[in-house]
Amino acid sequence: MAEKLTTAPGTGILLVTANVGSLFEDPEHLQKTWLKELYQTVQSHKPHFLALHCQEVGGKNYEESMSHVDSFVKELLSSDAMKEYSRARVYLDENYKSQEHFTALGSFYFIHESLKNVQQFDFKAKKFRKVIGKETCSETLECTPMLEKEKFPQDYFPECKWSRKGFIRTRWALPDWITDQRYEKVPYFVFGDFNFRLDSKQVIESLCSTTTMQTVRSTDTNEVNKLIFRESDNDRKVVLQLEKKLFSYVNQDVFRENNGTLLLEFDKELSVFKDRLHELEISFPPSYPYSEDSNQGKQYMNTRCPAWCDRILMSSSARDMVLKPENEERSLIYDNVGPNVCMGDHKPVFLSFRITAGAGNCFQRGENIFCEAPL
């Protein structure tokens, strides 16, 4: 049941990034739980503006899963939990027959009935247009003037035969915000599944500091195909086994205790962009790879070392906007969705914040760039 939005100061913003591929592999068991957790997050934070960005829409077998995508979209648009969101825009890249353009990305925007005069940028006309009603756009998003979509060139990923990685970009103008002339550029947020990984060498050295390593090689090629780390004593107990798509560590609690944040020192990929992109402090466990067993909400799969793949990043001006002193600290939350239940192999990640209109210099326009790719 939808809750009435309380009259709290400012405009509530909720940004969510979610790799939803698992939902379309097992929609009967996962989709209902996933949507329930999303609705609870929306009702808990009561945003005026919600941006939900999804990667791997349709899952691996996209052509077979098309009907599941349609029902997923219809549920989101017609749900009682979302009935106070009178305007919506849905953009789905469903053109799976075009390897040149297909990204399997989907962007959903919901605007609460209390938020007036919201505008979206038309990239072709180069002006903002008022958002009215609910609209869904799919198939060839390249022809849609309300967004920019790109697929990254194949030579970005030389080890892959093909890739769906790319981004969608939109721009929005929210009402009662004052343009801050101190900044040359409008604030922007970049969020998605970036496939960030921990520094594997340092993680292994940390987890296996008291072990000895056994190397197993292929008899045909002499290539290393397995590493086994054993305790020096304790009956030579196996601590870690490594193979291609296998990371089997003896104690997964290390990734959950203190939300796994003791391993954040090995999360280094974002450091290259430290002067351009910023992030709030992470206080949730690695977002990937969780078990897809609907009864194993907190269990990781042994396929890869758990990592914070799903992130919400922002420009310097966006960070200053989010962290303005007049914004209540308790309204600023960076966390994951459905921490105790199965949400598929990725836990969605969200950023909730509130902007006080007129209380100091805010911003008129904001950009969203949604990705599934390394930066």
PAMI-412710 format. One record per residue (C-alpha): x, z, y; residue number from 1; residue in three letters. Coordinates in steps of 0.25 Angstrom, whole numbers. Layout:
BEGIN
SITE      X      Z      Y  num  residuo
SITE      X      Z      Y  NUM      ALA
...
END
This chain:
BEGIN
SITE      X      Z      Y  num  residuo
SITE      0      0      0    1      MET
SITE      6     -4     14    2      ALA
SITE      9      8     23    3      GLU
SITE      6      7     38    4      LYS
SITE     18      5     46    5      LEU
SITE     20     17     54    6      THR
SITE     23     17     69    7      THR
SITE     38     19     69    8      ALA
SITE     47     16     81    9      PRO
SITE     53      2     81   10      GLY
SITE     53    -10     71   11      THR
SITE     55     -7     56   12      GLY
SITE     64    -18     49   13      ILE
SITE     66    -19     34   14      LEU
SITE     76    -28     28   15      LEU
SITE     77    -30     13   16      VAL
SITE     86    -38      5   17      THR
SITE     82    -40    -10   18      ALA
SITE     88    -49    -21   19      ASN
SITE     75    -51    -29   20      VAL
SITE     80    -60    -40   21      GLY
SITE     76    -50    -51   22      SER
SITE     61    -49    -46   23      LEU
SITE     59    -63    -51   24      PHE
SITE     66    -61    -64   25      GLU
SITE     56    -50    -68   26      ASP
SITE     45    -50    -58   27      PRO
SITE     35    -42    -66   28      GLU
SITE     44    -29    -67   29      HIS
SITE     52    -30    -54   30      LEU
SITE     44    -36    -43   31      GLN
SITE     33    -26    -42   32      LYS
SITE     43    -14    -41   33      THR
SITE     52    -22    -31   34      TRP
SITE     40    -25    -22   35      LEU
SITE     35    -10    -23   36      LYS
SITE     49     -5    -19   37      GLU
SITE     50    -15     -7   38      LEU
SITE     36    -11     -2   39      TYR
SITE     40      3     -3   40      GLN
SITE     52      0      6   41      THR
SITE     43     -7     16   42      VAL
SITE     33      4     16   43      GLN
SITE     44     15     18   44      SER
SITE     51      8     29   45      HIS
SITE     39      1     36   46      LYS
SITE     46    -11     42   47      PRO
SITE     40    -19     53   48      HIS
SITE     49    -31     48   49      PHE
SITE     53    -33     34   50      LEU
SITE     63    -43     29   51      ALA
SITE     65    -45     14   52      LEU
SITE     76    -54      9   53      HIS
SITE     76    -58     -5   54      CYS
SITE     87    -65    -13   55      GLN
SITE     85    -72    -27   56      GLU
SITE     70    -74    -25   57      VAL
SITE     65    -79    -38   58      GLY
SITE     76    -74    -46   59      GLY
SITE     85    -83    -55   60      LYS
SITE     74    -91    -61   61      ASN
SITE     68    -95    -47   62      TYR
SITE     59   -107    -52   63      GLU
SITE     53    -98    -63   64      GLU
SITE     51    -86    -53   65      SER
SITE     44    -94    -42   66      MET
SITE     30    -87    -45   67      SER
SITE     37    -74    -45   68      HIS
SITE     42    -77    -31   69      VAL
SITE     29    -81    -26   70      ASP
SITE     22    -68    -31   71      SER
SITE     33    -60    -25   72      PHE
SITE     31    -66    -11   73      VAL
SITE     16    -65    -12   74      LYS
SITE     17    -50    -16   75      GLU
SITE     26    -47     -4   76      LEU
SITE     17    -54      6   77      LEU
SITE      4    -49      1   78      SER
SITE      8    -35     -3   79      SER
SITE     -1    -23      2   80      ASP
SITE     12    -16      5   81      ALA
SITE     16    -27     15   82      MET
SITE      2    -29     21   83      LYS
SITE      6    -24     35   84      GLU
SITE     17    -35     36   85      TYR
SITE      8    -46     42   86      SER
SITE     19    -56     44   87      ARG
SITE     29    -61     33   88      ALA
SITE     38    -72     31   89      ARG
SITE     44    -76     17   90      VAL
SITE     55    -86     15   91      TYR
SITE     58    -90      1   92      LEU
SITE     69    -99     -4   93      ASP
SITE     62   -105    -16   94      GLU
SITE     68   -119    -16   95      ASN
SITE     76   -116    -29   96      TYR
SITE     77   -131    -32   97      LYS
SITE     87   -133    -21   98      SER
SITE    100   -127    -25   99      GLN
SITE    106   -131    -12  100      GLU
SITE     96   -122     -4  101      HIS
SITE     90   -111    -13  102      PHE
SITE     93    -97    -10  103      THR
SITE     82    -89    -17  104      ALA
SITE     81    -81     -4  105      LEU
SITE     68    -75      1  106      GLY
SITE     65    -68     14  107      SER
SITE     53    -60     17  108      PHE
SITE     49    -55     31  109      TYR
SITE     37    -45     34  110      PHE
SITE     32    -41     47  111      ILE
SITE     23    -29     49  112      HIS
SITE     10    -31     56  113      GLU
SITE     14    -21     67  114      SER
SITE     26    -30     72  115      LEU
SITE     22    -40     82  116      LYS
SITE     28    -53     87  117      ASN
SITE     39    -55     76  118      VAL
SITE     46    -68     77  119      GLN
SITE     55    -76     67  120      GLN
SITE     65    -86     72  121      PHE
SITE     63   -101     69  122      ASP
SITE     77   -107     67  123      PHE
SITE     72   -121     69  124      LYS
SITE     65   -119     82  125      ALA
SITE     75   -108     86  126      LYS
SITE     64    -98     91  127      LYS
SITE     57    -86     86  128      PHE
SITE     42    -88     80  129      ARG
SITE     32    -77     79  130      LYS
SITE     29    -73     64  131      VAL
SITE     15    -73     60  132      ILE
SITE      8    -71     46  133      GLY
SITE     15    -73     33  134      LYS
SITE     23    -85     28  135      GLU
SITE     31    -89     16  136      THR
SITE     41   -100     16  137      CYS
SITE     48   -105      4  138      SER
SITE     55   -117     -3  139      GLU
SITE     64   -124      8  140      THR
SITE     68   -113     17  141      LEU
SITE     78   -122     24  142      GLU
SITE     66   -129     31  143      CYS
SITE     61   -115     36  144      THR
SITE     64   -114     51  145      PRO
SITE     62    -98     51  146      MET
SITE     74    -96     43  147      LEU
SITE     88   -101     40  148      GLU
SITE     92   -102     25  149      LYS
SITE    105   -106     19  150      GLU
SITE    111   -106      5  151      LYS
SITE    126   -103      5  152      PHE
SITE    134   -115      0  153      PRO
SITE    138   -115    -15  154      GLN
SITE    153   -115    -12  155      ASP
SITE    151   -100     -7  156      TYR
SITE    149    -97    -22  157      PHE
SITE    158   -106    -30  158      PRO
SITE    157    -98    -42  159      GLU
SITE    142   -100    -43  160      CYS
SITE    135   -113    -48  161      LYS
SITE    124   -111    -38  162      TRP
SITE    120   -101    -28  163      SER
SITE    107    -96    -21  164      ARG
SITE    114    -88    -10  165      LYS
SITE    110    -90      5  166      GLY
SITE    103    -84     16  167      PHE
SITE     90    -84     24  168      ILE
SITE     91    -81     39  169      ARG
SITE     79    -77     48  170      THR
SITE     77    -72     62  171      ARG
SITE     67    -62     68  172      TRP
SITE     62    -57     81  173      ALA
SITE     55    -44     81  174      LEU
SITE     46    -39     93  175      PRO
SITE     50    -28    103  176      ASP
SITE     65    -30    101  177      TRP
SITE     74    -31    113  178      ILE
SITE     86    -41    112  179      THR
SITE     99    -33    114  180      ASP
SITE    108    -42    122  181      GLN
SITE    120    -34    118  182      ARG
SITE    121    -42    105  183      TYR
SITE    124    -57    105  184      GLU
SITE    117    -59     92  185      LYS
SITE    104    -54     86  186      VAL
SITE    105    -44     74  187      PRO
SITE    104    -50     60  188      TYR
SITE    103    -44     46  189      PHE
SITE    109    -51     34  190      VAL
SITE    104    -46     21  191      PHE
SITE    103    -50      6  192      GLY
SITE    110    -50     -7  193      ASP
SITE    125    -52     -3  194      PHE
SITE    130    -50    -17  195      ASN
SITE    140    -40    -12  196      PHE
SITE    149    -34    -22  197      ARG
SITE    158    -22    -23  198      LEU
SITE    173    -23    -24  199      ASP
SITE    173    -24    -39  200      SER
SITE    188    -21    -40  201      LYS
SITE    186     -8    -32  202      GLN
SITE    173     -4    -39  203      VAL
SITE    180     -5    -53  204      ILE
SITE    192      3    -48  205      GLU
SITE    183     14    -43  206      SER
SITE    174     14    -55  207      LEU
SITE    185     13    -65  208      CYS
SITE    196     20    -59  209      SER
SITE    199     28    -72  210      THR
SITE    197     17    -82  211      THR
SITE    206      6    -89  212      THR
SITE    202     -8    -89  213      MET
SITE    201    -17   -101  214      GLN
SITE    201    -32    -99  215      THR
SITE    193    -41   -109  216      VAL
SITE    197    -56   -108  217      ARG
SITE    190    -68   -114  218      SER
SITE    197    -73   -127  219      THR
SITE    195    -88   -123  220      ASP
SITE    200    -88   -108  221      THR
SITE    207    -74   -107  222      ASN
SITE    198    -72    -94  223      GLU
SITE    194    -57    -91  224      VAL
SITE    179    -56    -95  225      ASN
SITE    178    -41    -96  226      LYS
SITE    184    -28    -90  227      LEU
SITE    182    -15    -96  228      ILE
SITE    185     -2    -89  229      PHE
SITE    187     10    -98  230      ARG
SITE    189     25    -96  231      GLU
SITE    204     29    -99  232      SER
SITE    199     40   -108  233      ASP
SITE    184     44   -111  234      ASN
SITE    185     36   -124  235      ASP
SITE    188     23   -115  236      ARG
SITE    174     23   -110  237      LYS
SITE    170     10   -103  238      VAL
SITE    167     12    -88  239      VAL
SITE    165     -2    -84  240      LEU
SITE    164    -16    -90  241      GLN
SITE    166    -29    -81  242      LEU
SITE    162    -43    -85  243      GLU
SITE    156    -55    -78  244      LYS
SITE    142    -49    -74  245      LYS
SITE    145    -36    -80  246      LEU
SITE    148    -23    -73  247      PHE
SITE    145    -11    -82  248      SER
SITE    150      2    -77  249      TYR
SITE    148     15    -85  250      VAL
SITE    141     23    -74  251      ASN
SITE    131     16    -64  252      GLN
SITE    129     29    -57  253      ASP
SITE    141     26    -48  254      VAL
SITE    132     14    -42  255      PHE
SITE    121     24    -39  256      ARG
SITE    127     37    -35  257      GLU
SITE    127     39    -20  258      ASN
SITE    120     25    -20  259      ASN
SITE    133     19    -25  260      GLY
SITE    138     20    -11  261      THR
SITE    152     25    -16  262      LEU
SITE    154     11    -20  263      LEU
SITE    151      5     -6  264      LEU
SITE    166      5     -3  265      GLU
SITE    167     -7    -13  266      PHE
SITE    157    -14     -5  267      ASP
SITE    165    -23      3  268      LYS
SITE    160    -37      5  269      GLU
SITE    152    -34     18  270      LEU
SITE    165    -29     25  271      SER
SITE    169    -44     28  272      VAL
SITE    157    -44     38  273      PHE
SITE    159    -30     43  274      LYS
SITE    160    -35     58  275      ASP
SITE    147    -44     57  276      ARG
SITE    138    -37     46  277      LEU
SITE    134    -23     45  278      HIS
SITE    126    -14     35  279      GLU
SITE    120      0     35  280      LEU
SITE    126     10     26  281      GLU
SITE    123      7     11  282      ILE
SITE    117     19      4  283      SER
SITE    110     13     -8  284      PHE
SITE    116      9    -22  285      PRO
SITE    121     -5    -25  286      PRO
SITE    109    -15    -24  287      SER
SITE    114    -24    -36  288      TYR
SITE    113    -26    -48  289      PRO
SITE    102    -17    -53  290      TYR
SITE     95    -18    -66  291      SER
SITE     83    -27    -67  292      GLU
SITE     77    -18    -77  293      ASP
SITE     64    -12    -70  294      SER
SITE     67      1    -76  295      ASN
SITE     81      2    -71  296      GLN
SITE     80      4    -56  297      GLY
SITE     93     10    -53  298      LYS
SITE    102      4    -64  299      GLN
SITE    112     -7    -61  300      TYR
SITE    115    -19    -70  301      MET
SITE    129    -20    -76  302      ASN
SITE    130    -34    -71  303      THR
SITE    138    -31    -58  304      ARG
SITE    144    -20    -51  305      CYS
SITE    133    -14    -42  306      PRO
SITE    134    -18    -27  307      ALA
SITE    127    -18    -14  308      TRP
SITE    123    -33    -14  309      CYS
SITE    110    -32     -6  310      ASP
SITE    113    -29      9  311      ARG
SITE    108    -29     23  312      ILE
SITE    118    -32     34  313      LEU
SITE    117    -34     49  314      MET
SITE    124    -39     61  315      SER
SITE    130    -29     71  316      SER
SITE    118    -31     80  317      SER
SITE    108    -28     69  318      ALA
SITE    116    -16     65  319      ARG
SITE    116    -10     79  320      ASP
SITE    101    -13     80  321      MET
SITE     98     -6     67  322      VAL
SITE    107      6     70  323      LEU
SITE    102      8     84  324      LYS
SITE    101     23     88  325      PRO
SITE     86     23     91  326      GLU
SITE     83     18     77  327      ASN
SITE     79     29     68  328      GLU
SITE     90     31     57  329      GLU
SITE     80     34     47  330      ARG
SITE     73     21     49  331      SER
SITE     87     14     45  332      LEU
SITE     88     12     30  333      ILE
SITE     97      3     21  334      TYR
SITE     93      5      7  335      ASP
SITE     88     -2     -6  336      ASN
SITE     74     -4    -11  337      VAL
SITE     69      1    -25  338      GLY
SITE     81     10    -28  339      PRO
SITE     75     16    -40  340      ASN
SITE     68      5    -46  341      VAL
SITE     72     -9    -51  342      CYS
SITE     72    -19    -40  343      MET
SITE     79    -30    -48  344      GLY
SITE     94    -32    -48  345      ASP
SITE     95    -29    -33  346      HIS
SITE     89    -18    -25  347      LYS
SITE     84    -23    -12  348      PRO
SITE     91    -17      0  349      VAL
SITE     84    -14     13  350      PHE
SITE     87    -10     28  351      LEU
SITE     76     -3     36  352      SER
SITE     78     -1     51  353      PHE
SITE     69      1     63  354      ARG
SITE     71     -5     77  355      ILE
SITE     66      2     89  356      THR
SITE     60     -8     98  357      ALA
SITE     64     -6    113  358      GLY
SITE     72      6    110  359      ALA
SITE     85      0    114  360      GLY
SITE     90    -14    112  361      ASN
SITE     85    -20     99  362      CYS
SITE     85    -34     95  363      PHE
SITE     75    -45     96  364      GLN
SITE     79    -54     84  365      ARG
SITE     85    -52     71  366      GLY
SITE     91    -61     60  367      GLU
SITE     90    -59     45  368      ASN
SITE    100    -66     36  369      ILE
SITE     96    -65     21  370      PHE
SITE    106    -68     11  371      CYS
SITE    110    -68     -4  372      GLU
SITE    124    -71     -4  373      ALA
SITE    138    -65      0  374      PRO
SITE    139    -65     15  375      LEU
END
